[in-house]
Amino acid sequence: MREREIQKQFKALQQEIPLAGKDLEALRRDQRALMDGLRLEVEALRRCLKRLHPDSVECLAEVRAEVIQEIDPEAL
């Protein structure tokens, strides 16, 4: 009887694995879409800043270097 329980649990796990894989793929797809949206937002902000302040490219490089040193991105 113990063997039947183990087989039953094994079959249940076998059925769950493809579902977990599908969930993982959906999560990856959603994360990629969010990252693409963020990239577009950053590029739009960069272009807007450049139009408003043409010398902002140099300033942006300086500020980026400061931020990399000072900010923990996981804390934001």
C-alpha positions as CSV (number, residue, x, y, z in Angstrom):
1,M,0.0,0.0,0.0
2,R,2.9,2.4,0.7
3,E,4.1,1.8,-2.8
4,R,0.7,3.0,-4.2
5,E,0.9,6.2,-2.2
6,I,4.4,6.9,-3.5
7,Q,3.3,6.2,-7.1
8,K,0.3,8.5,-6.6
9,Q,2.4,11.3,-5.3
10,F,4.9,10.8,-8.1
11,K,2.2,11.1,-10.7
12,A,0.9,14.2,-9.1
13,L,4.4,15.7,-9.2
14,Q,4.7,14.8,-12.8
15,Q,1.5,16.6,-13.6
16,E,2.6,19.7,-11.6
17,I,6.0,20.1,-13.4
18,P,4.6,21.2,-16.8
19,L,2.2,23.7,-15.0
20,A,5.1,25.2,-13.1
21,G,7.1,25.5,-16.3
22,K,4.2,27.3,-18.0
23,D,3.9,29.7,-15.0
24,L,7.7,30.3,-15.1
25,E,7.5,31.2,-18.9
26,A,4.6,33.5,-18.3
27,L,6.5,35.2,-15.5
28,R,9.6,35.6,-17.7
29,R,7.4,37.1,-20.5
30,D,5.9,39.6,-18.1
31,Q,9.3,40.5,-16.6
32,R,10.7,41.1,-20.1
33,A,7.7,43.3,-21.0
34,L,8.2,45.4,-17.8
35,M,11.9,45.8,-18.5
36,D,11.2,46.8,-22.1
37,G,8.8,49.4,-20.7
38,L,11.4,50.7,-18.3
39,R,14.0,50.9,-21.1
40,L,11.7,53.0,-23.2
41,E,10.9,55.3,-20.3
42,V,14.6,55.9,-19.6
43,E,15.3,56.5,-23.2
44,A,12.4,59.0,-23.5
45,L,13.6,60.8,-20.4
46,R,17.2,60.9,-21.7
47,R,16.0,62.4,-25.0
48,C,13.8,64.9,-23.3
49,L,16.6,66.0,-21.0
50,K,19.0,66.3,-24.0
51,R,16.4,68.6,-25.8
52,L,16.0,70.8,-22.7
53,H,19.6,70.9,-21.8
54,P,22.0,70.0,-24.7
55,D,25.0,69.7,-22.3
56,S,23.2,67.1,-20.2
57,V,25.1,64.2,-21.8
58,E,28.3,65.1,-19.9
59,C,26.3,65.8,-16.7
60,L,24.4,62.5,-17.0
61,A,27.7,60.6,-17.2
62,E,28.9,62.3,-14.0
63,V,25.7,61.7,-12.2
64,R,25.5,58.1,-13.3
65,A,29.0,57.5,-11.9
66,E,27.9,59.1,-8.6
67,V,24.7,57.1,-8.4
68,I,26.6,53.8,-9.1
69,Q,28.9,54.5,-6.2
70,E,26.2,55.8,-3.7
71,I,23.0,53.9,-4.4
72,D,22.1,50.2,-3.8
73,P,19.6,49.4,-6.6
74,E,18.0,46.7,-4.5
75,A,17.2,49.2,-1.8
76,L,15.1,51.4,-4.2
